[in-house]
């Protein structure tokens, strides 16, 4: 089993989901009490948020690049940035290590294409929806994303930062997000990307009016695929 490296803490609410999902997937595939070989470097999210608000993306890249190097030094054989927004600086982080960086946008695009979906709504932070890096990377993979209108982008961003990142789940916020999805469907969206790793805390991708793609689960599964590429399932043997 190869060792997975996670850059977490953005927020720790979703990092905990990554840890649980990766270990559950490894146990499911290998059986028994199997769990993942992984290392995590968890940053102080308050510091990262300050850099985001100030537009200091180069400083953020240095911070996460250092985290990636620490993971590699600790034995990580791949690196995941456990957040969609910070993939804005993923190329700079990838340059700092020799281990492959498993890119959340590429993995999500592959899942969309496999399902025959080419016009997804993107629900995410304002940075992810508006900075262009997500749309450009998706377009390179043959997917054309939709984003909500200005007011709905503000609503989504505020729910993520003011509630989900703080572990707060509100039914009213769930209704607001579902309303955004309903409007996107009327405008031609064929699916929805839960493009913030906390959105899975409030929306079940299997319970939406559009086919949902949870980037947290997709990213975690890609990490497990990498880690177990040379492993064989022991479930049949255990049985």
C-alpha positions as CSV (number, residue, x, y, z in Angstrom):
1,X,0.0,0.0,0.0
2,X,1.4,3.4,-0.9
3,X,1.2,6.3,1.6
4,X,-1.3,9.1,1.0
5,X,-0.4,12.7,1.9
6,X,-3.2,15.1,2.8
7,X,-2.9,18.9,3.2
8,X,-5.8,19.5,5.5
9,X,-7.4,22.0,7.8
10,X,-9.2,24.0,5.1
11,X,-11.5,23.4,7.0
12,X,-10.9,20.7,9.5
13,X,-14.6,19.8,9.1
14,X,-14.0,18.5,5.6
15,X,-10.5,17.1,6.5
16,X,-12.2,14.8,9.0
17,X,-14.5,13.6,6.1
18,X,-11.5,12.8,4.0
19,X,-9.9,10.8,6.8
20,X,-13.1,8.8,7.4
21,X,-13.8,8.2,3.7
22,X,-10.3,7.1,2.8
23,X,-10.2,4.6,5.6
24,X,-13.6,3.3,5.0
25,X,-12.8,2.7,1.3
26,X,-9.5,0.9,2.1
27,X,-11.4,-1.3,4.6
28,X,-14.1,-2.0,2.1
29,X,-11.6,-3.0,-0.6
30,X,-9.1,-5.0,1.5
31,X,-11.4,-6.4,4.2
32,X,-10.9,-7.1,7.9
33,X,-9.5,-4.2,9.9
34,X,-7.6,-2.7,7.0
35,X,-7.0,1.0,7.1
36,X,-5.0,3.5,5.0
37,X,-1.4,4.4,5.3
38,X,-1.5,8.2,5.3
39,X,0.0,11.3,6.7
40,X,-1.8,14.7,7.2
41,X,-0.4,18.2,7.5
42,X,-3.2,20.4,8.9
43,X,-2.8,24.1,8.5
44,X,-4.3,26.9,10.5
45,X,-7.3,27.8,8.3
46,X,-7.6,31.3,9.8
47,X,-4.2,32.1,8.3
48,X,-5.2,30.8,4.9
49,X,-8.5,32.7,4.9
50,X,-6.6,35.9,5.6
51,X,-4.4,35.3,2.6
52,X,-7.4,34.5,0.5
53,X,-9.2,37.7,1.5
54,X,-6.0,39.7,0.8
55,X,-5.5,38.1,-2.6
56,X,-2.0,36.9,-1.5
57,X,-2.2,33.7,-3.5
58,X,1.6,33.5,-3.9
59,X,2.0,33.5,-0.2
60,X,-0.7,30.8,0.1
61,X,1.2,28.7,-2.5
62,X,4.4,29.0,-0.4
63,X,2.5,27.9,2.7
64,X,0.9,24.9,1.1
65,X,4.1,24.1,-0.9
66,X,5.9,23.9,2.4
67,X,3.2,21.6,3.7
68,X,3.5,19.3,0.7
69,X,7.3,19.1,1.2
70,X,6.8,18.2,4.8
71,X,4.4,15.4,3.8
72,X,6.8,14.0,1.3
73,X,9.6,14.1,3.9
74,X,7.2,12.1,6.1
75,X,6.8,9.4,3.5
76,X,3.8,10.6,1.4
77,X,3.9,9.1,-2.1
78,X,1.1,11.3,-3.4
79,X,-0.3,14.7,-2.3
80,X,-3.9,15.9,-2.0
81,X,-5.0,19.5,-1.3
82,X,-8.1,18.8,0.7
83,X,-10.1,21.8,-0.6
84,X,-11.3,22.9,-4.0
85,X,-10.5,26.6,-3.6
86,X,-6.8,26.1,-3.0
87,X,-6.4,24.2,-6.3
88,X,-6.1,27.8,-7.6
89,X,-2.4,27.4,-6.6
90,X,-2.1,23.7,-7.2
91,X,0.5,24.0,-10.0
92,X,2.8,25.9,-7.6
93,X,2.3,23.3,-4.9
94,X,2.9,20.4,-7.3
95,X,6.3,22.0,-8.4
96,X,7.6,21.8,-4.8
97,X,7.4,17.9,-4.6
98,X,8.3,14.9,-6.7
99,X,5.3,13.0,-5.5
100,X,2.2,13.3,-7.8
101,X,-0.5,15.8,-6.8
102,X,-3.9,14.2,-7.3
103,X,-6.0,17.1,-8.8
104,X,-9.5,17.4,-7.5
105,X,-10.8,19.1,-10.7
106,X,-9.3,16.5,-13.1
107,X,-10.8,13.7,-11.0
108,X,-14.2,15.4,-10.9
109,X,-14.2,16.1,-14.6
110,X,-13.4,12.4,-15.3
111,X,-16.4,11.4,-13.1
112,X,-18.7,13.8,-15.0
113,X,-17.5,12.6,-18.4
114,X,-17.9,8.9,-17.4
115,X,-21.6,9.8,-16.5
116,X,-22.2,11.6,-19.7
117,X,-22.6,15.0,-18.0
118,X,-21.2,18.1,-19.7
119,X,-23.0,21.1,-18.2
120,X,-22.8,20.9,-14.4
121,X,-23.7,23.7,-12.0
122,X,-20.8,24.5,-9.7
123,X,-21.6,25.2,-6.1
124,X,-18.5,26.4,-4.3
125,X,-16.7,29.4,-2.6
126,X,-16.7,32.7,-4.4
127,X,-13.0,32.2,-5.2
128,X,-13.7,28.9,-6.9
129,X,-16.7,30.2,-8.8
130,X,-15.3,33.5,-9.9
131,X,-11.5,33.2,-10.4
132,X,-11.7,31.2,-13.6
133,X,-9.2,28.4,-12.7
134,X,-12.0,25.9,-12.1
135,X,-13.8,26.6,-15.4
136,X,-10.6,26.6,-17.4
137,X,-9.4,23.3,-16.0
138,X,-12.9,21.8,-16.6
139,X,-12.9,23.1,-20.1
140,X,-9.5,21.4,-20.8
141,X,-11.3,18.2,-19.8
142,X,-14.3,18.8,-22.1
143,X,-16.7,20.1,-19.4
144,X,-18.5,23.4,-19.5
145,X,-19.6,24.5,-16.0
146,X,-22.4,26.8,-15.0
147,X,-22.2,29.1,-11.9
148,X,-25.0,30.7,-10.0
149,X,-26.0,34.3,-10.4
150,X,-24.3,37.0,-8.2
151,X,-26.8,36.8,-5.3
152,X,-26.8,33.0,-5.3
153,X,-23.0,33.0,-5.3
154,X,-23.0,35.3,-2.2
155,X,-25.5,33.0,-0.5
156,X,-23.4,29.9,-1.3
157,X,-20.1,31.5,-0.2
158,X,-21.6,32.7,3.1
159,X,-23.1,29.4,3.9
160,X,-19.7,27.7,3.4
161,X,-17.6,30.1,5.4
162,X,-20.0,31.2,8.1
163,X,-21.7,27.9,8.7
164,X,-20.2,24.7,7.2
165,X,-16.6,25.5,8.0
166,X,-17.7,26.1,11.6
167,X,-19.6,22.8,11.8
168,X,-23.0,24.5,11.6
169,X,-25.8,22.8,9.5
170,X,-29.0,24.7,9.0
171,X,-32.2,23.4,7.3
172,X,-32.9,26.9,5.9
173,X,-29.5,26.9,4.2
174,X,-30.1,23.5,2.7
175,X,-33.4,24.8,1.3
176,X,-31.5,27.8,-0.2
177,X,-28.9,25.6,-1.9
178,X,-31.6,23.3,-3.3
179,X,-33.4,26.4,-4.6
180,X,-30.2,27.4,-6.5
181,X,-30.0,23.9,-8.0
182,X,-33.6,24.1,-9.1
183,X,-33.0,27.4,-10.9
184,X,-29.9,26.0,-12.6
185,X,-31.9,23.0,-13.8
186,X,-34.4,25.3,-15.3
187,X,-31.5,27.1,-17.1
188,X,-30.2,23.8,-18.6
189,X,-27.8,22.3,-16.0
190,X,-27.5,18.6,-16.4
191,X,-25.8,17.9,-13.0
192,X,-24.4,19.7,-10.0
193,X,-20.8,19.7,-8.6
194,X,-20.5,20.0,-4.8
195,X,-17.4,22.0,-5.5
196,X,-16.5,22.8,-1.9
197,X,-15.3,19.9,0.3
198,X,-17.8,21.0,3.1
199,X,-20.9,21.0,1.0
200,X,-21.3,17.2,1.4
201,X,-22.0,18.1,5.1
202,X,-25.3,19.7,4.1
203,X,-26.3,18.2,0.7
204,X,-26.6,14.5,-0.1
205,X,-25.5,14.2,-3.8
206,X,-27.9,11.2,-4.2
207,X,-30.9,13.2,-3.0
208,X,-30.8,16.2,-5.4
209,X,-33.0,17.0,-8.4
210,X,-29.9,16.9,-10.5
211,X,-27.2,14.2,-10.5
212,X,-24.7,15.2,-7.9
213,X,-20.9,14.9,-7.9
214,X,-19.4,15.2,-4.4
215,X,-15.8,16.4,-5.0
216,X,-14.7,15.2,-1.5
217,X,-15.7,11.6,-2.2
218,X,-14.3,11.7,-5.7
219,X,-11.0,13.0,-4.5
220,X,-10.8,10.5,-1.6
221,X,-11.5,7.6,-4.0
222,X,-8.8,8.8,-6.4
223,X,-6.3,8.7,-3.5
224,X,-7.4,5.2,-2.5
225,X,-7.1,4.1,-6.2
226,X,-3.5,5.4,-6.2
227,X,-2.6,3.9,-2.8
228,X,-4.0,0.4,-3.7
229,X,-2.9,0.3,-7.3
230,X,-0.6,-2.7,-6.5
231,X,-2.8,-4.3,-3.9
232,X,-5.3,-7.1,-4.3
233,X,-8.5,-7.3,-2.3
234,X,-8.3,-9.8,0.6
235,X,-12.0,-9.8,1.2
236,X,-12.5,-13.1,-0.6
237,X,-9.7,-14.7,1.4
238,X,-11.0,-13.3,4.7
239,X,-14.4,-14.8,3.9
